[in-house]
Amino acid sequence: MPKDCLHFKIADFVRPGESYHFAQTELTAGNAARYHDHDFHEVFWVTRGRGEHLLNGRTEPLAAGRLFLIRPKDRHHVTGSDAAPLQILNLAFPSRYWTEVRRRYFPRERDAFVRSPVDRAWPLDARAQAALEHWAERLATPGRPRVVLDGFLMELPQLLQAPAAGAKPVPEWLAQARRGMAGPEQFAGGTQALARLAGRSPSHVARAAVRWLGQTPTEIVNEGRMEFSAHQLTETTRPIMDIALDCGLTNLSHFYALFRRRFGVSPRRYRLQAHPTVRG
């Protein structure tokens, strides 16, 4: 076990105006971070390769499909393998943000970060991995806005639900169709476009979506619409009505209702939180 322990500070990783740090890293035996603790909360998950995680004196193997919750006082480091480099996605954020989200949205639930180290290593089922793939794209938003972090933290308890016993992986054709619902051409076609992307009948897609993803086709399409609109709001200055039309939604009130249900704020507020200097 390493004798020296470095102390990392969130200010060393978060740039002015940003709310969090997010990065994808490939680790081998030769480029592991030094043994350290820090003054922030951390979430990381493994997407590829093999390695080891030393946490508070305990070493365990790492492989794809695992997520870890790290507290500020935890001492740890991650090492990859030269034969199968370890790819991890790492999210670091001020501890007070987690406290604020918990207090507001789930104050009666047990804090997952206060569990024992063994209980803060989570296996990820296919649905959780698909959700994290989606969140990786959102968390990579330039400027690292607070609204994106809050959205991820609000969903974290659901991601940490134990996989169902004997759960089967999501069929690749369904996963690809879900990812394909990402632009105006698909949104205009609604659930029919989802079925075309899947190469299956609408009824087949509907049964499979509920079985493996716990969503209806309409929910999948609307999820894609909202992610597209969130990206447009943070990355462009296009009028909100134009963004709604690109989502295949001609009823602006319906668009606002869907967006608020997904992100907890109106599209305009979302844009202002991402770009405080915007006035329209």
C-alpha positions as CSV (number, residue, x, y, z in Angstrom):
1,M,0.0,0.0,0.0
2,P,1.4,3.4,-0.9
3,K,2.8,5.4,1.9
4,D,2.4,8.9,0.5
5,C,-1.1,10.3,-0.1
6,L,-1.7,13.4,-2.2
7,H,-4.6,15.7,-1.5
8,F,-6.5,16.9,-4.6
9,K,-8.8,20.0,-4.6
10,I,-11.8,20.6,-6.8
11,A,-10.4,24.0,-7.7
12,D,-7.4,22.3,-9.4
13,F,-9.8,20.6,-11.9
14,V,-12.8,22.9,-12.4
15,R,-12.2,26.0,-14.5
16,P,-13.8,29.4,-13.8
17,G,-17.4,29.3,-14.7
18,E,-17.7,25.5,-14.6
19,S,-19.6,23.5,-12.1
20,Y,-17.8,20.2,-12.3
21,H,-15.0,18.2,-13.9
22,F,-15.7,15.4,-16.4
23,A,-13.2,13.4,-18.4
24,Q,-12.7,10.1,-20.1
25,T,-9.3,8.5,-19.3
26,E,-7.4,5.5,-20.5
27,L,-5.2,3.9,-17.9
28,T,-2.4,1.4,-18.1
29,A,0.1,0.2,-15.5
30,G,2.3,3.1,-16.2
31,N,0.1,6.2,-16.1
32,A,-2.1,5.6,-13.0
33,A,-2.9,8.6,-10.8
34,R,-1.0,8.8,-7.5
35,Y,-2.6,7.5,-4.3
36,H,-4.8,10.4,-3.1
37,D,-7.8,11.8,-1.3
38,H,-9.7,15.0,-2.2
39,D,-12.1,17.6,-1.0
40,F,-14.9,16.7,-3.5
41,H,-17.4,14.0,-4.4
42,E,-16.5,11.7,-7.3
43,V,-18.3,9.2,-9.4
44,F,-16.5,7.0,-12.0
45,W,-17.5,4.0,-14.1
46,V,-15.6,1.6,-16.2
47,T,-16.4,1.1,-19.9
48,R,-13.6,-1.1,-21.1
49,G,-10.5,-3.0,-20.2
50,R,-9.1,-4.4,-16.9
51,G,-7.4,-3.0,-13.9
52,E,-7.3,-2.6,-10.1
53,H,-8.8,-0.1,-7.6
54,L,-7.1,0.5,-4.3
55,L,-9.7,2.1,-2.0
56,N,-8.9,2.7,1.7
57,G,-6.4,-0.1,1.8
58,R,-8.5,-2.6,0.0
59,T,-7.6,-3.7,-3.6
60,E,-10.2,-5.2,-6.0
61,P,-10.1,-6.0,-9.7
62,L,-11.8,-3.6,-12.2
63,A,-13.7,-4.5,-15.3
64,A,-16.4,-2.9,-17.5
65,G,-19.8,-2.5,-16.1
66,R,-18.9,-1.2,-12.6
67,L,-19.6,2.2,-11.1
68,F,-17.9,3.6,-8.0
69,L,-18.9,6.4,-5.5
70,I,-16.0,8.1,-3.9
71,R,-16.2,10.4,-0.8
72,P,-13.9,13.3,-0.1
73,K,-11.9,11.4,2.7
74,D,-11.5,8.2,0.7
75,R,-8.0,7.3,-0.2
76,H,-7.7,5.6,-3.6
77,H,-6.1,5.2,-6.9
78,V,-6.9,3.3,-10.1
79,T,-4.5,1.3,-12.2
80,G,-5.0,-0.1,-15.7
81,S,-3.6,-3.0,-17.5
82,D,-1.0,-2.8,-20.3
83,A,-2.6,-5.8,-22.0
84,A,-6.2,-4.4,-21.8
85,P,-6.0,-0.6,-21.0
86,L,-8.7,0.5,-18.7
87,Q,-11.2,3.2,-19.9
88,I,-13.0,5.1,-17.2
89,L,-15.3,8.1,-17.2
90,N,-14.8,10.3,-14.2
91,L,-17.1,13.0,-12.7
92,A,-15.9,15.2,-9.9
93,F,-18.0,18.0,-8.3
94,P,-18.2,20.1,-5.1
95,S,-19.7,18.1,-2.3
96,R,-22.3,20.8,-1.5
97,Y,-24.0,20.2,-4.8
98,W,-24.8,16.6,-3.8
99,T,-26.1,17.9,-0.5
100,E,-28.3,20.4,-2.2
101,V,-29.8,17.9,-4.7
102,R,-30.4,15.3,-2.0
103,R,-32.1,17.8,0.3
104,R,-34.4,19.0,-2.5
105,Y,-35.3,15.8,-4.3
106,F,-34.8,12.8,-2.1
107,P,-34.2,13.8,1.5
108,R,-35.6,10.6,3.0
109,E,-33.5,8.2,1.0
110,R,-30.3,6.9,2.4
111,D,-27.2,8.7,1.1
112,A,-25.4,6.3,-1.2
113,F,-22.1,8.0,-0.5
114,V,-22.2,7.1,3.2
115,R,-22.3,3.3,2.6
116,S,-19.3,1.1,3.3
117,P,-16.6,1.1,0.5
118,V,-17.8,-2.4,-0.6
119,D,-21.4,-1.1,-0.9
120,R,-20.3,1.9,-3.0
121,A,-19.1,-0.3,-5.9
122,W,-22.2,-0.9,-8.1
123,P,-22.7,-3.5,-10.9
124,L,-24.5,-1.9,-13.9
125,D,-27.2,-3.7,-15.8
126,A,-27.8,-3.0,-19.5
127,R,-30.3,-0.3,-18.8
128,A,-28.0,1.6,-16.4
129,Q,-25.1,1.3,-18.9
130,A,-27.3,2.7,-21.7
131,A,-28.3,5.6,-19.4
132,L,-24.7,6.3,-18.5
133,E,-23.8,6.4,-22.2
134,H,-26.4,9.1,-22.6
135,W,-25.2,11.0,-19.6
136,A,-21.6,10.9,-20.7
137,E,-22.6,12.9,-23.8
138,R,-24.5,15.4,-21.7
139,L,-21.8,15.7,-19.0
140,A,-19.3,16.5,-21.8
141,T,-21.2,19.7,-22.6
142,P,-18.8,22.6,-22.9
143,G,-18.8,24.9,-19.9
144,R,-19.9,22.1,-17.6
145,P,-23.1,23.8,-16.6
146,R,-24.7,23.2,-13.2
147,V,-28.0,22.2,-14.7
148,V,-26.4,19.2,-16.4
149,L,-24.8,18.1,-13.2
150,D,-28.0,18.4,-11.3
151,G,-29.8,16.3,-13.9
152,F,-27.3,13.5,-13.5
153,L,-27.4,13.7,-9.7
154,M,-31.2,13.6,-9.7
155,E,-31.0,10.4,-11.7
156,L,-28.2,8.8,-9.8
157,P,-30.4,6.9,-7.2
158,Q,-32.3,5.3,-10.1
159,L,-29.0,4.3,-11.8
160,L,-27.9,2.6,-8.6
161,Q,-30.9,0.3,-8.3
162,A,-29.8,-3.3,-8.1
163,P,-30.0,-5.2,-11.5
164,A,-32.9,-7.6,-11.7
165,A,-31.8,-11.2,-11.1
166,G,-31.2,-12.9,-14.4
167,A,-31.7,-9.7,-16.4
168,K,-30.8,-10.0,-20.1
169,P,-28.9,-7.4,-22.1
170,V,-30.8,-5.0,-24.2
171,P,-30.9,-6.3,-27.8
172,E,-28.4,-4.4,-29.9
173,W,-31.1,-3.5,-32.6
174,L,-33.1,-1.8,-29.8
175,A,-30.1,0.0,-28.4
176,Q,-29.1,1.3,-31.8
177,A,-32.6,2.4,-32.6
178,R,-32.7,4.3,-29.3
179,R,-29.4,6.0,-30.1
180,G,-30.6,6.8,-33.6
181,M,-33.5,9.0,-32.3
182,A,-31.2,12.0,-32.3
183,G,-32.2,14.5,-34.9
184,P,-35.1,16.3,-36.7
185,E,-35.5,13.7,-39.5
186,Q,-36.2,11.0,-36.9
187,F,-38.3,13.2,-34.6
188,A,-40.7,14.2,-37.4
189,G,-41.5,10.5,-37.8
190,G,-42.1,9.8,-34.1
191,T,-42.6,6.2,-33.1
192,Q,-42.9,5.1,-36.7
193,A,-39.3,6.4,-37.2
194,L,-38.2,4.4,-34.2
195,A,-39.7,1.3,-35.7
196,R,-37.9,1.9,-39.0
197,L,-34.6,2.4,-37.2
198,A,-35.1,-0.8,-35.3
199,G,-36.1,-2.8,-38.5
200,R,-39.1,-4.3,-36.5
201,S,-42.8,-3.8,-36.5
202,P,-44.2,-1.0,-34.2
203,S,-45.8,-3.6,-31.9
204,H,-42.6,-5.6,-31.6
205,V,-40.7,-2.5,-30.8
206,A,-43.3,-1.5,-28.2
207,R,-43.1,-4.8,-26.4
208,A,-39.3,-4.9,-26.5
209,A,-39.0,-1.3,-25.2
210,V,-41.2,-1.9,-22.2
211,R,-39.5,-5.3,-21.5
212,W,-35.9,-4.2,-21.7
213,L,-35.9,-0.4,-21.2
214,G,-39.0,0.1,-19.1
215,Q,-40.1,2.8,-21.6
216,T,-42.8,3.1,-24.2
217,P,-41.8,4.1,-27.8
218,T,-43.2,7.5,-27.2
219,E,-41.1,8.0,-24.1
220,I,-38.0,6.9,-26.0
221,V,-38.8,9.4,-28.8
222,N,-39.5,12.2,-26.4
223,E,-36.3,11.4,-24.5
224,G,-34.3,11.9,-27.7
225,R,-36.2,15.1,-28.5
226,M,-35.4,16.6,-25.1
227,E,-31.7,15.7,-25.3
228,F,-31.5,17.3,-28.7
229,S,-33.2,20.4,-27.5
230,A,-31.0,20.6,-24.4
231,H,-27.9,20.5,-26.6
232,Q,-29.4,23.1,-28.9
233,L,-30.1,25.4,-26.0
234,T,-26.6,25.2,-24.6
235,E,-24.7,25.2,-27.9
236,T,-26.7,27.6,-30.1
237,T,-28.7,30.8,-29.8
238,R,-31.5,29.5,-32.0
239,P,-35.0,30.6,-31.0
240,I,-36.8,28.1,-28.7
241,M,-39.7,27.8,-31.2
242,D,-37.3,26.7,-33.9
243,I,-35.8,24.1,-31.6
244,A,-39.3,22.8,-30.8
245,L,-40.2,22.5,-34.4
246,D,-37.0,20.5,-35.1
247,C,-38.1,18.2,-32.3
248,G,-41.3,17.5,-34.3
249,L,-43.4,19.4,-31.8
250,T,-45.6,22.2,-33.2
251,N,-47.4,22.8,-29.8
252,L,-45.0,25.0,-27.9
253,S,-46.9,24.4,-24.6
254,H,-46.4,20.6,-25.0
255,F,-42.7,21.1,-25.7
256,Y,-42.3,23.2,-22.6
257,A,-44.2,20.6,-20.5
258,L,-42.0,17.8,-21.8
259,F,-38.8,19.8,-21.2
260,R,-39.8,20.8,-17.7
261,R,-40.7,17.2,-16.8
262,R,-37.2,16.1,-18.0
263,F,-35.0,18.8,-16.6
264,G,-37.1,20.5,-13.9
265,V,-36.8,23.9,-15.5
266,S,-38.2,25.7,-18.6
267,P,-36.1,25.8,-21.8
268,R,-35.4,29.5,-21.3
269,R,-34.2,28.9,-17.7
270,Y,-32.1,26.0,-18.8
271,R,-30.4,28.2,-21.4
272,L,-29.8,31.0,-18.8
273,Q,-28.3,28.6,-16.3
274,A,-25.9,27.3,-19.0
275,H,-25.1,30.9,-20.2
276,P,-25.8,33.4,-17.5
277,T,-25.0,36.3,-19.8
278,V,-27.8,35.4,-22.2
279,R,-30.7,37.8,-22.0
280,G,-33.2,36.3,-24.4
